[in-house]
Amino acid sequence: MTADPASSAFVVGESLVDVVERGETRTTHPGGSPLNVSFGLARLGLPTTFATSFGDDDNGRLLRTHLATAGVVTIVEAADGGTSVARAQIDADGIARYDFDLHWDLPALATPETALFHTGSLGALLEPGATAVRRLVDGLHPDTVVTFDPNIRPALMPDRAHALDMIGWYVERAHVVKLSDEDAAWLFPGWDERAVLEWIVDHGAVVAVLTLGERGSILRSHTADIEIDARPTSVVDTIGAGDAYMAGLIAGAVFADVLPELRTRTVTETSLRSMGEMASTVASLTVARAGAMPPTLAEIEHVRRDRHSEGIATTSR
């Protein structure tokens, strides 16, 4: 399982460090949803460029080194206010709760020539940087597959109606849109899960995805609707779980050759399942270790070999 070199990815959005507090212990990890996605894609073997902003400080050097270990090519705007920080408090169940000290801006960039373009979270929604992101999206070649994850942070969002308008702008232009159940509950209070997915598809997305934590995920296209079970795992913490799922979803589309179907809006049930199973596997391996450290492609292949062996053993009994 290898990526076609033509399947390059361009990710744009915020970078930050997660200061994680677990009881009396405090650790610092690279973070930010788009950073995590770019890092995850590169570890899964996709050539990835990441346009972002962070400071020329110790935290910024930590981020630059982290991205380099996965082979991510970075385009960095120096942040005048220093590198952004998210403080995460981890409860007894491993669930993270955040507060932010965020600085986000981005200069005008040349429109990238890329097979895949991903954005989301604060980078796509928080000004002044979001204006530059929207300009990039509007300039993309029609064949570029666009993916979007709003990854809502309510404390940093404008009112719900304005946030939904901004998200709707991206949904109209995206091929794949992923929401978590928490995103959906904030944006669409009281709505049924299928109604949320229907809204996303009706507003332009080719594939809508809703992640449900330990209940798995739902994927929907114009012609198919499937549920993917969460993979059994031992949760250390949930930091970066949604971002790992997003990276797995994109990589799954590449490895299963779903990009042509996304461009022609003809995604089949089989393709949805390939994307969802890859995403679920990546997320399950990520939450089994501390911080947002998604698996490598070699780890994914090892898991798949083990499952294949188990399937043969079961069949032969």
C-alpha positions as CSV (number, residue, x, y, z in Angstrom):
1,M,0.0,0.0,0.0
2,T,1.7,3.2,-1.2
3,A,0.5,6.6,-2.3
4,D,0.7,7.8,-5.9
5,P,3.3,10.6,-5.9
6,A,0.8,12.7,-7.8
7,S,-1.5,12.5,-4.7
8,S,0.2,15.4,-2.9
9,A,-1.6,17.2,-0.1
10,F,-1.6,20.8,0.8
11,V,-2.9,21.7,4.3
12,V,-3.5,25.2,5.6
13,G,-4.4,26.3,9.1
14,E,-3.2,27.0,12.7
15,S,-0.3,25.5,14.6
16,L,0.0,25.5,18.4
17,V,1.4,23.6,21.3
18,D,-0.8,21.6,23.6
19,V,0.2,22.1,27.2
20,V,-1.4,19.0,28.7
21,E,-2.3,18.9,32.4
22,R,-3.1,15.5,33.9
23,G,-3.3,15.7,37.6
24,E,0.0,17.2,38.8
25,T,1.8,16.3,35.6
26,R,2.3,18.8,32.8
27,T,3.7,18.0,29.3
28,T,4.0,19.9,26.1
29,H,3.0,18.5,22.7
30,P,2.7,19.8,19.1
31,G,-0.9,20.5,18.2
32,G,-3.5,22.3,16.2
33,S,-6.0,20.4,14.1
34,P,-4.5,21.3,10.6
35,L,-1.0,20.6,11.9
36,N,-2.1,17.2,13.2
37,V,-3.7,16.4,9.9
38,S,-0.6,17.4,7.9
39,F,1.6,15.3,10.3
40,G,-0.7,12.4,10.0
41,L,-0.9,12.5,6.2
42,A,2.9,12.6,6.0
43,R,3.3,9.6,8.4
44,L,0.8,7.7,6.2
45,G,3.1,8.3,3.2
46,L,1.4,11.2,1.4
47,P,3.7,14.0,0.2
48,T,2.4,16.9,2.3
49,T,3.0,20.7,2.4
50,F,1.6,22.7,5.4
51,A,1.1,26.5,5.3
52,T,0.8,27.9,8.8
53,S,1.9,30.5,11.4
54,F,4.0,30.1,14.5
55,G,6.6,32.1,16.5
56,D,10.4,32.2,16.4
57,D,10.5,30.8,19.9
58,D,11.1,27.5,21.7
59,N,7.6,26.4,21.0
60,G,7.9,27.3,17.4
61,R,11.1,25.3,17.1
62,L,9.4,22.4,18.7
63,L,6.7,22.5,16.0
64,R,9.2,22.9,13.1
65,T,11.2,19.9,14.3
66,H,8.0,17.8,14.9
67,L,6.8,18.4,11.4
68,A,10.2,17.7,9.9
69,T,10.3,14.2,11.5
70,A,7.4,13.2,9.3
71,G,8.7,14.9,6.2
72,V,6.2,17.7,6.1
73,V,7.2,20.6,3.9
74,T,6.3,23.8,5.8
75,I,5.4,27.4,4.7
76,V,5.6,29.4,7.9
77,E,4.4,33.0,8.6
78,A,6.2,34.3,11.7
79,A,3.6,35.0,14.4
80,D,4.2,38.4,16.1
81,G,2.6,37.3,19.3
82,G,4.6,34.1,19.5
83,T,3.5,30.5,19.1
84,S,-0.1,29.8,20.0
85,V,-0.9,27.7,23.1
86,A,-3.8,25.4,23.9
87,R,-4.0,24.2,27.5
88,A,-5.6,20.8,27.8
89,Q,-6.9,19.4,31.1
90,I,-7.3,15.6,30.9
91,D,-10.0,14.0,33.0
92,A,-10.1,10.5,34.5
93,D,-11.6,9.1,31.2
94,G,-8.9,10.6,29.1
95,I,-11.1,13.4,27.7
96,A,-9.4,16.7,26.9
97,R,-10.9,20.1,27.8
98,Y,-9.2,23.2,26.2
99,D,-8.5,26.9,26.6
100,F,-6.5,28.9,24.1
101,D,-4.0,31.7,23.6
102,L,-4.2,31.9,19.8
103,H,-2.5,34.1,17.2
104,W,-3.6,33.4,13.7
105,D,-2.7,35.2,10.5
106,L,-1.5,34.2,7.0
107,P,-0.1,36.2,4.1
108,A,-1.4,35.9,0.6
109,L,0.0,32.7,-0.9
110,A,0.2,31.5,-4.4
111,T,-2.5,29.0,-5.2
112,P,-1.0,25.5,-4.8
113,E,-1.0,22.9,-7.5
114,T,-2.1,19.9,-5.5
115,A,-4.3,16.8,-5.8
116,L,-5.7,17.4,-2.2
117,F,-6.3,20.5,-0.2
118,H,-7.3,20.3,3.4
119,T,-8.3,23.0,5.9
120,G,-10.4,23.4,9.0
121,S,-10.7,24.4,12.6
122,L,-9.6,27.9,13.8
123,G,-7.4,28.4,10.7
124,A,-10.4,28.3,8.4
125,L,-12.8,30.2,10.6
126,L,-10.9,32.8,12.6
127,E,-9.9,36.1,11.2
128,P,-7.7,37.6,9.9
129,G,-6.1,34.4,8.7
130,A,-9.4,32.9,7.4
131,T,-9.6,35.4,4.6
132,A,-6.4,34.1,3.1
133,V,-7.6,30.6,3.5
134,R,-10.8,31.3,1.6
135,R,-8.8,33.0,-1.1
136,L,-6.8,29.9,-1.6
137,V,-9.9,27.7,-1.7
138,D,-11.5,29.9,-4.4
139,G,-8.4,29.7,-6.5
140,L,-7.9,26.0,-6.6
141,H,-8.0,24.0,-9.8
142,P,-11.4,22.3,-10.3
143,D,-9.8,18.8,-10.1
144,T,-8.4,19.5,-6.6
145,V,-10.2,17.4,-4.0
146,V,-11.0,19.7,-1.0
147,T,-11.6,18.3,2.5
148,F,-12.8,20.3,5.5
149,D,-13.2,19.7,9.2
150,P,-14.6,22.6,11.2
151,N,-13.4,21.1,14.5
152,I,-15.5,23.7,16.5
153,R,-14.0,25.5,19.5
154,P,-17.2,27.3,20.8
155,A,-15.3,29.6,23.1
156,L,-13.5,31.1,20.1
157,M,-16.4,31.1,17.7
158,P,-18.7,34.0,16.9
159,D,-22.4,33.4,17.4
160,R,-23.8,30.1,16.1
161,A,-25.6,31.6,13.1
162,H,-22.5,33.4,11.9
163,A,-20.3,30.3,12.5
164,L,-22.8,28.2,10.5
165,D,-22.7,30.7,7.6
166,M,-18.9,30.4,7.5
167,I,-18.9,26.7,7.7
168,G,-21.6,26.6,4.9
169,W,-19.2,28.5,2.7
170,Y,-16.6,25.7,2.9
171,V,-19.2,22.9,2.7
172,E,-20.4,24.3,-0.7
173,R,-16.8,24.0,-2.0
174,A,-15.6,20.8,-0.3
175,H,-15.7,17.2,-1.5
176,V,-15.4,15.6,2.0
177,V,-16.7,17.3,5.2
178,K,-16.2,15.7,8.7
179,L,-17.9,16.8,11.9
180,S,-17.7,15.3,15.3
181,D,-20.8,14.6,17.4
182,E,-19.8,17.6,19.6
183,D,-19.5,19.8,16.5
184,A,-22.9,18.7,15.3
185,A,-24.5,19.3,18.8
186,W,-23.2,22.9,18.9
187,L,-24.1,23.7,15.3
188,F,-27.4,21.9,15.0
189,P,-28.8,21.5,18.6
190,G,-31.5,18.9,18.8
191,W,-30.9,17.6,15.3
192,D,-30.9,13.9,14.4
193,E,-27.5,12.6,13.2
194,R,-28.8,11.7,9.7
195,A,-30.4,15.2,9.4
196,V,-27.0,16.7,10.0
197,L,-25.4,14.5,7.3
198,E,-28.2,15.4,4.9
199,W,-27.6,19.1,5.5
200,I,-23.9,18.7,4.6
201,V,-24.6,16.8,1.4
202,D,-27.5,19.1,0.4
203,H,-25.2,22.1,0.8
204,G,-22.7,20.7,-1.7
205,A,-20.3,18.1,-0.1
206,V,-19.9,14.9,-1.9
207,V,-19.2,12.9,1.3
208,A,-20.4,13.8,4.8
209,V,-18.9,12.1,7.8
210,L,-20.0,12.2,11.5
211,T,-17.7,10.8,14.1
212,L,-19.4,9.4,17.3
213,G,-16.5,8.5,19.6
214,E,-16.8,5.0,20.9
215,R,-19.9,4.5,18.8
216,G,-17.9,4.7,15.6
217,S,-18.8,6.9,12.6
218,I,-21.4,7.4,9.9
219,L,-20.4,8.2,6.3
220,R,-22.8,9.4,3.6
221,S,-22.7,10.1,-0.1
222,H,-25.5,11.0,-2.5
223,T,-26.1,7.2,-3.0
224,A,-24.9,5.4,0.1
225,D,-25.0,5.6,3.9
226,I,-22.9,3.3,6.1
227,E,-21.8,2.9,9.7
228,I,-18.3,2.1,10.7
229,D,-17.6,0.6,14.2
230,A,-14.9,2.1,16.4
231,R,-11.9,-0.2,16.5
232,P,-11.3,-1.8,20.0
233,T,-8.5,0.1,21.7
234,S,-7.2,1.2,25.1
235,V,-7.6,5.0,25.4
236,V,-4.7,6.9,26.9
237,D,-6.1,10.3,25.8
238,T,-8.3,11.7,23.0
239,I,-5.9,14.5,21.9
240,G,-5.8,14.5,18.1
241,A,-8.3,11.7,17.7
242,G,-10.5,13.6,15.3
243,D,-7.5,14.8,13.4
244,A,-6.1,11.3,13.1
245,Y,-9.5,10.1,11.8
246,M,-9.4,13.0,9.2
247,A,-5.9,12.1,8.0
248,G,-7.0,8.4,7.8
249,L,-10.1,9.4,5.8
250,I,-8.0,11.4,3.3
251,A,-5.4,8.6,3.0
252,G,-8.1,6.0,2.7
253,A,-9.5,7.9,-0.3
254,V,-6.0,7.9,-1.9
255,F,-5.2,4.3,-1.2
256,A,-8.6,3.0,-2.4
257,D,-8.5,5.2,-5.5
258,V,-11.6,7.2,-4.5
259,L,-10.3,10.6,-5.7
260,P,-11.8,10.1,-9.2
261,E,-15.2,9.2,-7.7
262,L,-15.0,12.3,-5.4
263,R,-14.3,14.5,-8.5
264,T,-17.3,13.1,-10.4
265,R,-19.6,12.9,-7.3
266,T,-20.0,9.1,-7.7
267,V,-18.7,7.7,-4.5
268,T,-19.9,4.1,-3.9
269,E,-20.7,2.3,-0.7
270,T,-17.5,0.2,-1.1
271,S,-15.4,3.4,-1.4
272,L,-17.1,4.9,1.7
273,R,-16.3,1.7,3.6
274,S,-12.6,1.8,2.6
275,M,-12.3,5.4,3.7
276,G,-14.1,4.8,7.0
277,E,-12.2,1.7,7.9
278,M,-8.9,3.3,7.3
279,A,-9.9,6.4,9.3
280,S,-11.1,4.3,12.2
281,T,-7.9,2.3,12.3
282,V,-5.7,5.4,12.3
283,A,-7.8,7.0,15.1
284,S,-7.8,3.8,17.3
285,L,-4.0,3.6,17.2
286,T,-3.7,7.3,17.9
287,V,-5.8,7.4,21.1
288,A,-3.8,4.4,22.5
289,R,-0.8,6.7,23.1
290,A,-0.3,10.1,24.6
291,G,-0.6,13.2,22.5
292,A,-1.5,13.5,18.9
293,M,0.9,10.8,17.5
294,P,-0.8,9.1,14.6
295,P,0.5,5.8,13.2
296,T,2.9,5.3,10.3
297,L,1.9,3.5,7.2
298,A,4.0,0.6,8.3
299,E,1.9,0.3,11.5
300,I,-1.3,0.4,9.5
301,E,-0.1,-2.4,7.2
302,H,1.0,-4.5,10.3
303,V,-2.6,-4.1,11.7
304,R,-4.1,-5.1,8.4
305,R,-1.9,-8.2,8.2
306,D,-2.8,-9.3,11.7
307,R,-6.5,-8.9,10.9
308,H,-6.1,-10.8,7.7
309,S,-4.4,-13.7,9.6
310,E,-7.1,-13.7,12.2
311,G,-9.7,-13.9,9.5
312,I,-8.0,-16.9,7.9
313,A,-7.7,-18.6,11.3
314,T,-11.4,-18.1,12.0
315,T,-12.5,-19.3,8.6
316,S,-10.4,-22.5,8.9
317,R,-11.9,-23.6,12.2
